[in-house]
Amino acid sequence: MTFLDRIAAQAAADPHAVAVLDGDTAVTYAELWERAGRTAARLTAAGVGPGSRVAVAAGRGAAHVVAALGSWRSGAAVVPLDPAATPLRREQVLRAAAPAATIGGDGTVERHGGPGPDDTAPLGLDRCATDGYYVFTSGSTGRPKGIAMPRAALDNLVDWQLSDLGERPHRRVAWFAPVAFDVSLQEIVCTLAAGGTLAVVPEEIRARPDAFLDWLAETRIEVLHLPYVALQMLAVQAATSPLTARLRLTEVITAGEVLKCTPDIVRMFLRLPGARLTNQYGPSETHVVTRYALPGDPALWPALPPLGTAVPGVRVTLRDAEGAEVAPGEQGELCVGGIVLRGYVGEGAAEATARALAGGHYRTGDHASERAGLFSFAGRKDHQVKIDGHRVEPEGVESVLLEHPGVREAVCLVTGRESLARSLAAIVVGSAGQAELQAFLHARLPASMVPRRFVVVDELPLTSTGKADRLAAERLLAPGRL
């Protein structure tokens, strides 16, 4: 059963249930499905069909859901456009995606010159009638790199997530992720396929943990997807707030960054005995490929939880630089086969696709080890560095820093390009000073893992998806910047 079949079944079985809660506007399943049908008809009349791509220019809200469902029902793939993108970035995305049409926030359809049902796209990637969506990352060049994902990725995601829910029905899900982030698609399709209500988090409170906590309680949210930094910000607030007692959370899912079980996160979940914290992993080229539900007493959770076990529909292996699988227990690059990207669009798409799928699997660039089917993260190959001859993983330093009561958030960076000049620096949010933090780390870590410099800021710079912006953080280290 496809994810669209599941949503159609929900609309038929419970047409008056609320599908999307967007501020004061409640859209029922019957209304949502009928509006999406009208959108699909307009797209079909404009020559859009299987193999086409449709850019969706509506921001987070009911209009975006209608446009996406309408595009899928017409047979087209969805290209979510970031409303916060600069005009240049938007132009680059549209040039790479070559959409057949764009749907505006008011539901209007603008026809373009992109591929219709009988054409092929330029830039080295043929159309595919089974494409589901395209998301864009910056890549190493800073230019948008479009990732073509098949509909099967969404079907598989819905199938195993609904199975994982078991007897824990999820009725109200917060829509937190930006529309151009693949987690947004997860929030939308998994909620609607399960007959839940997708509640749109107001934009003005997404970065305000106090207001966000109040909204979660008031809206009676049961399921929440958050990147690690946003979860940590919420946990700082929830660990002591009286509002936490009013929360109805049953499932908190984090993905996109390394999960660290900080003291604040532990305290938050000790106050939420009915809530489960699940760590999910998967790059945009694969969507989710592993998951791990943290078990038992939060006070006993590891500081760095494992990535977990592979989800159905994909094959996860660990490989060396030559592409051979490593021996059990050894570290290797995490590679994914099965339901993965079909390829890239944009500048250099053909070459990038060939590199990404060489060997018949996608190489993530992340290192991990595996025991009894349980994968544990071992750092990115492009983040690991050697300091004084010792291999250092900056995320491990961050994890220990967050154990200090005077640190709420932390990012560890590498300074100096030459090996002899290479050292660590840390950007922290909190009240502790450099001497105090260095003494704290020296008591717990080898000298090679202790940053030589600490910069205290009021808040970490974040990307549009809510992750720590490491490039912006590096600029805070520039001489004279602070």
Secondary structure, DSSP 8 states (H G I E B T S, - for coil): --HHHHHHHHHHH-TTSEEEEETTEEEEHHHHHHHHHHHHHHHHHTT--TT-EEEE---SSHHHHHHHHHHHHHT-EEEE--TTS-HHHHHHHHHHH--SEEE-TT--EEE-SS--TT---STT----TTEEEEEEE-TTTSS-EEEEEEHHHHHHHHHHHHHHHTT----EEEE-S-TTSHHHHHHHHHHHHTT-EEEE--GGGTT-HHHHHHHHHHHT--EEEE-HHHHHHHHHHHTT-GGGGG----EEEE-SS-----HHHHHHHHT-TT-EEEEEE--TTTS--EEEE--S-GGG--SS---BEE-TTEEEEEE-TTS-B--TTS-EEEEEEES---EEESTTHHHHHHHHTGGGSEEEEEEEEEETTEEEEEEETTT-EEETTEEE-HHHHHHHHTTSTTEEEEEEEEE-SSGGG-EEEEEEEES--HHHHHHHHHTTS-GGGS-SEEEEESS--B-TTSSB-HHHHHHTTSTT--
